[in-house]
Amino acid sequence: MEIKWIYPRWGSAHLEWEVFLSKVKEHGYHGVEIDLPFGPDKKEIATMLTDFELDFVGQHWQTQEVDHEKHMEEYKRHLYNLAEEKPLLINSHTGRDFFSFEQNLELIKLAQQVEVETGVPIAHETHRSRFPFAAHVCKQYLHEITSLKLTSDLSHWCCVAETLLENQQEAVDLAIQHTYHIHARVGSTQSPQVMDPRVDTYQEELAQFKKWWKAMLENAESGGRPYITIAPEYGPLPYALQHPQTGELLGDQWEINQFIRKEIEDLWD
């Protein structure tokens, strides 16, 4: 099974598109994870991706509307906008943590309709503030909709639970079985992102996340999938910390993402 390495636009939006895509291509990534605007700019970006021979994962995060009916309409509009350009998949921040179980189910079923109509897989990120914000909550949805696809970023669950999820193994195992796309970031019991996973301080956290990532890869391979997409996702501010006096960032996003990629490549090889 192939790993398709995907680099996030998040943290690199200050770069011109050509500079960003050239850098990603030069370092051997298969594609990028990006949102897309409405209107003619979308086609320009799609054309550049074709020119650079890069795939992409569509990123939906924009829908924040608190009124459920308005939320549904806005959500659908964004999904169709991404699906129109035929990404490898759409990674979606779906629903809200304060919506009812039934309201979030409606959004998941809407996404499944879009997936069927367009042929573009839609995976829902295990992200704070969204429907799968915590392990024990996401487990209920996975039992309800057995075909649910996840973008697994368990750093959020660790932060919410204030554990490394050692007491929620059933929920973690179930999430692994449903993982379709991976956001590879190391979190802790107190933060969705450790300061720098390369230092000894975070040996325990790095080791745990590597076990989860390997299990996700093994599950995808045993399911006969030809590839799985992984985005190393050490984030910029405000995920990254900065020195309180100088403002200097305490971790380099690009370098740490290359470290995470190498760690996963080594454990998979």
Secondary structure, 3 states (H helix, E strand, C coil): CEEEEEEECCCCCCCCHHHHHHHHHHCCCCEEEECCCCCHHHHHHHHHHHHCCCEEEEEECCCCCCCHHHHHHHHHHHHHHHHCCCCCEEEECCCCCCCCHHHHHHHHHHHHHHHHHHCCCEEEECCCCCCCCCHHHHHHHHHHCCCCCEEECHHHHHHHHCCCCCCCHHHHHHHHHCEEEEEECCCCCCCCCCCCCCCHHHHHHHHHHHHHHHHHHHHHHHCCCCEEEEEECCCCCCCCCECCCCCCECCCHHHHHHHHHHHHHHHHC
